[in-house]
Amino acid sequence: MSKSRPNHLAGLGSGLWLLVVGLPLYVMLIATFQSRPDYAANGPLAFPEHFTLDNYIEDLDSGFAQYFLNTVIVTACVVGIVLLLVPPLAYTIVRSRGRIASTVFRLFLLGLAIPSQAVIVPMFFVISEAGLYDNLIGVILPTAAFAMPVCALILTGVMRDITPDLYEAMTVDGASSRRIFFQLVLPLSRSGLATIIVFSALQAWNGFLFPLVLTQSAETKVITLGLYEFQTEHGVDTPGLLAAVVLSMLPILLVYLFARRALVQGLMGVGGK
């Protein structure tokens, strides 16, 4: 039995990759625990002599907590809309053999080819005419609409992996379509559901264009717009800005950590069998 030789070149490449990824994270985290004068005097790579949480406290006191709450509301509503509409849509597409369902699915996926930048001007007029300008609902609806095509594609691929024998067995037992959907399809589509939850949450949490164009007041600002508050005509509060970035990263990072296994499995099943 031959002994495996250590791959020094791969180890060197991994070390370089870790350095490239880890150095910006180190700079970001270390800066959040320094005061602005200390950061300016010591530079971004210096380890702080005196740790402080003032940057996080000042961020929350300066209105960032409201931006954070608005982002949570937008994200929760977008995920709720996607979970309410996409699973029945995907189930109908998978189980229907008619030409209408196939045509509707293809038209629905046309949204993948249309960038949000291309429709932002007519979207602005529609939202304004509907009386939803400078309202979180005006951000929630288009964000959910642009997340649904990818979510439908993912969930349809996952549902196609359910063997027809299971559908036939429940049909023979006299199960209705509604019972099959809730007792068979949804439990076996957990990985796909986790995937669309994470994807739609990322789309909503990191959304910038729709909040920028469709909101105006401070009461409706989200995190991505609130980060601009740390840039003034006199300079940038780098430690405060990076502390706000860390705060904005934590919730979505926790969602990913808890759902990462199901996320990978759901993405692997996009193509179906």
C-alpha positions as CSV (number, residue, x, y, z in Angstrom):
1,M,0.0,0.0,0.0
2,S,1.6,3.2,-1.2
3,K,1.8,6.2,1.1
4,S,0.2,9.4,0.0
5,R,2.6,12.2,-0.5
6,P,1.8,15.7,0.9
7,N,0.8,18.1,-1.8
8,H,2.9,21.2,-0.9
9,L,1.7,23.2,-3.9
10,A,-2.0,22.7,-2.8
11,G,-1.1,23.6,0.7
12,L,0.6,26.8,-0.4
13,G,-2.4,27.7,-2.6
14,S,-4.8,27.1,0.3
15,G,-2.7,29.3,2.6
16,L,-2.6,32.1,0.0
17,W,-6.4,31.8,-0.4
18,L,-6.9,31.9,3.3
19,L,-4.8,35.0,3.6
20,V,-6.7,36.7,0.8
21,V,-10.0,35.9,2.5
22,G,-9.0,36.3,6.1
23,L,-7.1,39.6,5.9
24,P,-10.1,41.8,4.9
25,L,-12.2,40.1,7.6
26,Y,-9.4,40.8,10.2
27,V,-9.2,44.4,9.1
28,M,-13.0,44.8,9.3
29,L,-13.4,43.2,12.7
30,I,-10.4,44.8,14.4
31,A,-11.5,48.3,13.2
32,T,-14.9,48.0,14.9
33,F,-13.3,47.7,18.3
34,Q,-11.2,50.9,17.9
35,S,-12.0,54.5,18.4
36,R,-11.8,56.7,15.3
37,P,-8.6,58.6,16.5
38,D,-6.9,55.3,17.3
39,Y,-7.8,53.8,13.9
40,A,-6.5,56.9,12.1
41,A,-3.2,56.9,14.2
42,N,-2.4,53.2,14.1
43,G,-3.7,52.1,10.7
44,P,-6.0,49.3,9.6
45,L,-3.7,46.4,10.4
46,A,-2.7,47.4,13.9
47,F,-4.2,45.4,16.8
48,P,-6.2,47.7,19.1
49,E,-4.6,48.6,22.4
50,H,-7.9,49.4,24.0
51,F,-11.0,47.5,22.9
52,T,-14.3,49.4,22.9
53,L,-17.9,48.7,21.9
54,D,-18.7,52.4,21.4
55,N,-18.9,52.0,17.6
56,Y,-21.7,49.4,17.9
57,I,-23.5,51.4,20.6
58,E,-23.3,54.7,18.6
59,D,-24.6,52.9,15.5
60,L,-27.7,51.6,17.3
61,D,-28.3,55.0,18.9
62,S,-27.9,57.0,15.7
63,G,-30.9,55.4,13.9
64,F,-29.3,52.2,12.5
65,A,-31.6,50.2,14.7
66,Q,-34.6,51.6,12.7
67,Y,-32.8,50.7,9.4
68,F,-32.2,47.2,10.8
69,L,-35.8,46.8,11.8
70,N,-37.0,47.9,8.4
71,T,-34.7,45.4,6.7
72,V,-36.0,42.6,8.9
73,I,-39.6,43.6,8.0
74,V,-38.8,43.6,4.3
75,T,-36.9,40.3,4.4
76,A,-39.6,38.5,6.5
77,C,-42.4,39.7,4.2
78,V,-40.5,38.8,1.0
79,V,-39.7,35.3,2.3
80,G,-43.4,34.9,3.4
81,I,-44.7,35.9,-0.1
82,V,-42.2,33.5,-1.7
83,L,-43.2,30.6,0.6
84,L,-46.9,31.3,0.0
85,L,-46.8,31.5,-3.8
86,V,-43.9,29.5,-5.1
87,P,-44.5,26.0,-3.6
88,P,-48.1,25.7,-5.0
89,L,-46.8,27.1,-8.3
90,A,-44.0,24.6,-8.5
91,Y,-46.3,21.7,-7.6
92,T,-48.8,22.7,-10.3
93,I,-46.1,22.8,-12.9
94,V,-44.6,19.5,-11.9
95,R,-48.0,17.6,-11.7
96,S,-49.7,19.3,-14.7
97,R,-49.1,17.8,-18.1
98,G,-51.0,20.5,-20.0
99,R,-49.6,22.9,-22.4
100,I,-50.9,25.9,-20.5
101,A,-48.9,25.1,-17.4
102,S,-45.7,24.7,-19.5
103,T,-46.3,27.9,-21.3
104,V,-47.0,29.8,-18.1
105,F,-43.8,28.4,-16.5
106,R,-41.7,29.5,-19.5
107,L,-43.2,33.0,-19.4
108,F,-42.6,33.1,-15.6
109,L,-38.9,32.2,-16.1
110,L,-38.6,35.1,-18.5
111,G,-38.1,37.1,-15.4
112,L,-34.6,35.5,-15.2
113,A,-33.6,37.4,-18.4
114,I,-35.0,40.8,-17.3
115,P,-32.7,42.7,-14.9
116,S,-34.3,45.0,-12.3
117,Q,-32.3,47.9,-13.7
118,A,-34.2,47.6,-17.0
119,V,-37.6,48.1,-15.4
120,I,-36.9,50.4,-12.5
121,V,-38.3,53.5,-14.3
122,P,-41.7,51.9,-15.1
123,M,-41.6,50.3,-11.7
124,F,-41.3,53.7,-10.1
125,F,-44.3,55.0,-11.9
126,V,-46.4,51.9,-11.1
127,I,-45.5,52.1,-7.4
128,S,-46.1,55.9,-7.3
129,E,-49.5,55.5,-9.0
130,A,-50.5,52.8,-6.5
131,G,-49.7,55.2,-3.6
132,L,-46.9,52.9,-2.3
133,Y,-44.0,55.3,-2.9
134,D,-41.8,55.8,0.3
135,N,-43.6,52.7,1.8
136,L,-42.0,49.4,2.7
137,I,-44.7,47.6,0.8
138,G,-43.5,49.3,-2.3
139,V,-40.1,47.7,-1.7
140,I,-41.4,44.3,-0.7
141,L,-43.6,43.6,-3.7
142,P,-41.0,44.1,-6.5
143,T,-38.3,42.4,-4.5
144,A,-40.5,39.3,-4.0
145,A,-41.5,39.4,-7.7
146,F,-37.9,39.4,-8.9
147,A,-36.9,36.6,-6.4
148,M,-39.8,34.3,-7.5
149,P,-38.5,33.1,-10.9
150,V,-35.3,31.7,-9.5
151,C,-37.1,30.2,-6.5
152,A,-39.6,28.6,-8.8
153,L,-36.8,27.1,-10.9
154,I,-35.1,25.7,-7.8
155,L,-38.3,24.2,-6.2
156,T,-39.5,22.8,-9.5
157,G,-36.3,20.9,-9.9
158,V,-36.5,19.5,-6.3
159,M,-40.1,18.4,-6.7
160,R,-39.3,16.6,-10.0
161,D,-37.0,14.4,-8.0
162,I,-39.9,12.9,-6.1
163,T,-40.6,9.5,-7.7
164,P,-44.0,9.1,-9.5
165,D,-44.6,5.9,-7.5
166,L,-45.1,8.0,-4.3
167,Y,-47.7,10.1,-6.1
168,E,-49.4,7.0,-7.4
169,A,-49.4,5.3,-4.0
170,M,-51.2,8.2,-2.3
171,T,-53.6,8.6,-5.2
172,V,-54.6,4.9,-4.9
173,D,-55.2,5.5,-1.2
174,G,-57.7,8.2,-2.1
175,A,-55.6,11.2,-1.2
176,S,-56.6,14.5,-2.7
177,S,-54.2,16.8,-4.5
178,R,-54.2,19.1,-1.4
179,R,-53.3,16.2,0.9
180,I,-50.6,15.0,-1.5
181,F,-49.1,18.5,-1.5
182,F,-49.0,18.9,2.3
183,Q,-48.2,15.4,3.4
184,L,-45.9,14.2,0.6
185,V,-44.5,17.1,-1.5
186,L,-43.7,19.6,1.2
187,P,-41.9,17.2,3.6
188,L,-39.8,15.8,0.7
189,S,-39.0,19.3,-0.5
190,R,-37.4,20.6,2.7
191,S,-34.0,21.1,1.0
192,G,-35.6,23.2,-1.8
193,L,-37.7,25.2,0.7
194,A,-34.5,26.0,2.7
195,T,-32.8,27.0,-0.5
196,I,-35.5,29.5,-1.6
197,I,-35.7,30.8,1.9
198,V,-32.0,31.7,2.0
199,F,-32.0,33.0,-1.6
200,S,-35.1,35.2,-1.1
201,A,-33.8,36.4,2.2
202,L,-30.4,37.4,0.6
203,Q,-32.2,39.2,-2.2
204,A,-34.3,41.2,0.3
205,W,-31.6,41.8,2.9
206,N,-29.0,43.0,0.3
207,G,-31.4,44.8,-1.9
208,F,-30.2,48.3,-2.9
209,L,-31.8,49.5,-6.1
210,F,-35.5,49.2,-5.1
211,P,-35.0,50.9,-1.7
212,L,-32.9,53.6,-3.3
213,V,-35.5,54.5,-6.0
214,L,-38.7,53.7,-4.2
215,T,-38.1,55.2,-0.7
216,Q,-37.1,58.6,0.5
217,S,-37.6,59.3,4.2
218,A,-35.5,58.1,7.1
219,E,-38.4,56.1,8.5
220,T,-38.3,53.7,5.5
221,K,-34.6,53.4,5.0
222,V,-33.0,49.9,5.0
223,I,-29.5,48.9,6.0
224,T,-28.0,49.2,2.5
225,L,-29.0,52.9,2.4
226,G,-28.3,53.5,6.1
227,L,-24.6,52.7,5.5
228,Y,-24.3,56.0,3.6
229,E,-25.0,57.9,6.9
230,F,-21.4,57.3,7.9
231,Q,-20.0,59.2,5.0
232,T,-20.1,63.0,5.4
233,E,-18.5,66.0,3.6
234,H,-15.7,65.9,6.3
235,G,-14.8,62.2,5.7
236,V,-15.9,58.7,6.5
237,D,-16.3,57.2,10.0
238,T,-14.5,54.0,9.1
239,P,-14.8,52.2,12.5
240,G,-18.5,53.1,12.7
241,L,-19.2,52.1,9.1
242,L,-17.5,48.7,9.6
243,A,-19.4,48.1,12.8
244,A,-22.6,48.7,10.9
245,V,-21.4,46.3,8.2
246,V,-20.8,43.6,10.9
247,L,-24.3,44.2,12.4
248,S,-25.8,43.9,8.9
249,M,-24.0,40.6,8.2
250,L,-24.9,38.7,11.4
251,P,-28.5,37.8,10.8
252,I,-28.1,36.5,7.2
253,L,-24.9,34.7,8.2
254,L,-26.8,32.9,11.0
255,V,-29.5,31.9,8.5
256,Y,-26.9,30.5,6.1
257,L,-25.0,28.6,8.9
258,F,-28.2,26.8,10.0
259,A,-29.5,26.1,6.5
260,R,-26.2,25.6,4.5
261,R,-26.6,21.8,4.2
262,A,-30.1,22.0,2.9
263,L,-29.1,24.9,0.7
264,V,-26.4,22.8,-1.1
265,Q,-28.8,19.9,-1.5
266,G,-31.5,22.2,-3.0
267,L,-29.1,23.7,-5.5
268,M,-27.9,20.3,-6.6
269,G,-31.5,19.4,-7.4
270,V,-32.2,22.4,-9.6
271,G,-31.9,20.5,-12.8
272,G,-34.2,17.6,-11.7
273,K,-33.8,14.1,-13.0
